[in-house]
Amino acid sequence: MTSRVPATVAYMGPQGTFSHLAARSLFQDRPALEAPTIAEVVDLVGRGEAELGVVPIENSTEGSVSATLDALLDGALFICGELVLDVSLCLVAKTADRSRYRRVASHPQPLAQCRKFLARELPGVPLFPTASTAAAAREAALDDTTAAVTSRLAAELEQLTIVADGIQDHPENATRFAVIGHADAAPTGNDKTTLVFSTPHERGALRRVLEIFDDAAINLTRIESRPARGKRWEYVFVTDIEGHRHDPNVAQALARLENEGGGVRVLGSYPQAKK
């Protein structure tokens, strides 16, 4: 029996999603494997059926992608790279006649990113959530009363008319994608580290942690709290910091953080993407 050769990269499909665009930008024409959900992308990498995965982790308008953070926190994979992709959303359909539209389909995040445009241009037309922007394009290709919010690539793949382009409410809209694998990246001198930590339930605990980073001259670029798994009303903090976990000041800060008595886990160190 011939053994299956691992795909280079897994991404949330189908073709035409922004995850597909990100994977193609990072890995060009290398072998790729579609997955129906973010969790399945993570599972494929974890099982060794794909060497790497590309998953959205944060949007500049809507914030963190919970499904990605949950999958990373529950698993044992590392972030080993990132890409910031400008997100230009289109309204597409089989016909440009807007009076025919009975619903607008897309993934919930793009629908939220275009809420002002949709309220202004298609008032009263119901919004229909789908698993991805590409799935929405397929819905529109099958039904001329359905419009979709999707990418230009998905519109081209499904041979749909681009009714309006650049419809996102904020022109600077971008999504940060994480590359995940079984190890993180070597230091480059321009790195970022993503980690998760918890603190004891006592006054001043978070302040002491922040002082550790300040004492080490480490810049925090993001921090957010998330519910701790299996612990009611307890939280962990997901944090991005500048620097690699092997940098002396970062390594010393992580050691001090361990001694604070909460807990810390590095989700990966990797080169910073161009913003």
C-alpha positions in Angstrom: 0.0 0.0 0.0 1.3 3.4 -0.9 1.6 5.8 2.0 -0.1 9.1 1.8 2.3 12.1 1.3 1.4 14.9 3.8 0.1 18.0 2.1 2.2 21.1 2.5 -0.6 23.2 4.0 -4.2 22.9 5.2 -6.6 25.8 5.1 -10.3 26.4 5.7 -12.0 25.9 2.3 -13.5 25.8 -0.1 -11.4 27.5 -2.7 -12.0 31.2 -2.8 -12.0 31.9 1.0 -9.6 34.4 2.4 -7.9 31.5 4.1 -7.3 30.1 0.6 -5.9 33.5 -0.5 -3.6 33.6 2.6 -2.4 30.0 2.0 -1.7 30.7 -1.7 0.1 34.0 -0.8 2.4 32.1 1.7 2.9 28.9 -0.1 2.1 29.6 -3.8 1.5 26.4 -5.7 2.6 23.8 -3.1 0.2 20.9 -2.4 -2.7 22.1 -0.2 -5.6 20.4 1.6 -9.0 22.0 2.2 -10.8 21.6 5.5 -14.4 22.5 6.3 -13.6 24.3 9.6 -10.8 25.9 11.5 -10.9 23.1 14.1 -10.4 20.6 11.3 -7.4 22.5 9.9 -5.8 22.2 13.4 -6.7 18.5 13.6 -5.2 17.8 10.2 -1.9 19.3 11.3 -2.1 17.6 14.6 -2.6 14.2 13.0 0.2 14.7 10.6 -2.0 14.8 7.5 -0.7 18.3 6.7 2.7 19.7 7.6 1.3 23.2 8.3 -2.0 25.0 8.6 -3.2 28.5 7.8 -5.9 29.9 10.1 -7.3 33.4 10.7 -6.5 34.6 14.2 -7.5 38.3 14.3 -9.4 40.9 12.3 -8.6 44.5 12.6 -12.4 45.4 12.7 -14.0 42.5 14.5 -11.1 41.4 16.8 -10.0 37.8 17.6 -11.2 34.7 15.9 -12.5 32.6 18.8 -12.5 29.3 16.9 -8.8 29.7 16.2 -7.8 30.7 19.7 -9.9 27.8 21.2 -8.3 25.3 18.9 -4.8 26.5 19.8 -5.5 26.6 23.5 -6.9 23.0 23.4 -4.1 21.6 21.3 -0.3 21.2 21.3 0.6 23.0 18.1 2.7 26.1 17.7 2.4 29.3 15.7 5.4 29.5 13.4 4.5 32.3 11.1 1.9 35.0 10.3 0.5 37.0 7.4 -1.5 40.2 7.4 -3.9 40.2 4.5 -5.9 43.2 3.4 -9.5 42.2 3.2 -11.5 43.7 0.3 -15.1 42.5 0.3 -17.4 42.4 -2.7 -21.2 42.1 -3.1 -21.7 39.5 -5.8 -24.6 37.7 -7.4 -25.8 36.1 -10.7 -27.6 39.3 -11.6 -26.8 43.0 -10.9 -30.5 43.6 -10.4 -30.7 44.3 -6.6 -34.5 44.2 -6.6 -34.2 40.4 -7.0 -32.2 39.8 -3.8 -34.1 38.0 -1.1 -31.1 37.4 1.2 -27.4 38.2 1.5 -25.2 35.3 2.5 -21.7 35.3 4.0 -19.6 34.2 7.0 -20.8 36.2 10.1 -17.5 38.2 10.3 -17.7 39.6 6.8 -21.4 40.4 7.3 -20.4 42.3 10.4 -17.6 44.1 8.6 -20.1 45.4 6.0 -23.1 46.1 8.2 -23.3 49.8 7.3 -23.1 49.2 3.5 -25.7 46.4 3.7 -28.1 48.5 5.9 -27.7 51.5 3.5 -27.8 49.7 0.1 -30.0 46.6 0.9 -32.3 47.7 3.7 -34.6 45.0 4.9 -32.8 42.2 3.0 -32.2 39.3 5.5 -28.6 38.3 6.3 -27.9 34.6 6.0 -24.8 33.2 7.8 -22.7 30.5 6.0 -19.6 28.5 6.9 -17.3 30.7 4.7 -17.3 33.5 2.1 -16.7 30.9 -0.6 -19.7 28.8 0.6 -21.8 32.0 0.3 -20.5 32.5 -3.3 -21.6 29.0 -4.1 -25.1 29.7 -2.6 -25.3 32.8 -4.9 -24.3 30.7 -7.9 -27.2 28.4 -7.4 -29.8 31.0 -6.6 -30.2 34.3 -8.4 -32.2 35.7 -5.5 -29.1 35.3 -3.2 -26.3 37.9 -3.1 -23.1 37.1 -1.3 -20.4 39.0 0.5 -17.1 37.4 -0.6 -13.7 37.8 -2.3 -13.0 38.7 -5.9 -11.4 35.3 -6.3 -14.6 33.5 -5.1 -16.6 35.6 -7.5 -14.3 34.6 -10.4 -14.4 30.9 -9.5 -18.2 30.9 -9.4 -18.6 33.2 -12.4 -20.6 35.7 -10.5 -21.1 39.4 -11.2 -19.3 41.8 -8.9 -22.1 44.2 -8.0 -20.1 46.4 -5.7 -16.4 46.2 -4.6 -14.7 47.4 -1.5 -17.9 47.3 0.6 -16.3 46.9 4.0 -17.1 49.7 6.4 -13.5 50.3 7.2 -11.1 50.6 4.3 -8.1 49.6 6.5 -9.8 46.2 7.2 -7.3 43.4 7.4 -7.1 39.9 8.8 -4.1 38.4 10.5 -3.5 34.7 9.7 -1.3 32.3 11.7 0.7 29.5 10.3 0.6 26.5 12.7 2.8 23.5 12.9 4.6 21.2 15.4 7.4 23.7 16.1 7.8 27.4 16.1 10.4 29.4 14.1 14.0 30.2 14.8 14.9 33.8 15.9 15.3 36.4 13.2 15.7 39.6 15.2 12.3 40.8 14.3 10.0 38.4 16.0 6.7 38.1 17.9 5.7 35.6 20.6 2.2 34.6 21.4 1.6 33.2 24.9 -1.2 32.4 27.3 -0.9 33.0 31.0 -3.1 32.9 34.1 -2.7 34.7 37.4 -3.6 33.8 41.0 -6.9 35.1 42.3 -5.6 37.9 44.4 -5.4 41.7 44.3 -2.7 43.1 42.1 -1.8 39.8 40.3 -2.2 41.1 36.8 -0.4 44.4 37.6 2.6 42.3 38.8 2.6 40.4 35.5 2.6 43.6 33.5 5.4 44.9 35.5 7.5 41.9 34.6 7.2 42.7 30.9 7.9 46.4 31.6 11.0 45.6 33.6 12.3 43.5 30.7 11.6 46.3 28.2 9.1 44.1 26.3 6.3 45.7 24.4 2.9 44.0 24.5 1.1 44.4 21.2 -2.1 42.6 22.3 -3.7 41.2 25.4 -7.2 39.8 25.9 -8.9 37.6 28.5 -10.6 34.4 27.7 -12.5 31.9 29.9 -10.3 29.2 31.3 -11.3 25.7 30.2 -13.0 23.7 32.9 -12.9 26.5 35.4 -16.1 28.5 36.0 -15.5 32.3 36.1 -11.8 32.0 35.8 -9.8 33.5 32.9 -6.5 33.2 31.0 -4.8 36.0 29.1 -3.8 35.6 25.5 -0.9 38.0 24.8 1.3 39.0 21.9 4.7 40.4 22.8 7.6 41.7 20.7 10.6 39.4 20.7 11.4 35.7 20.5 11.1 33.3 23.5 14.8 32.6 23.1 15.8 36.3 23.4 17.4 36.7 26.9 15.0 39.4 28.1 12.0 37.4 27.0 13.3 34.1 28.4 13.9 35.9 31.8 10.5 37.4 31.8 8.8 34.1 31.1 10.8 32.5 34.0 9.6 35.3 36.3 6.1 34.8 35.1 6.2 31.1 36.0 7.3 32.1 39.5 4.3 34.3 39.9 2.3 31.1 40.5 -0.3 31.3 37.8 1.0 29.5 34.7 2.3 30.3 31.3 2.4 28.5 27.9 4.1 29.8 24.8 1.9 29.3 21.7 4.8 30.2 19.4 7.5 32.6 18.4 7.7 33.6 14.8 8.8 36.5 12.4 6.6 39.5 12.5 4.6 40.1 9.4 4.5 43.3 7.5 1.4 45.3 8.6 
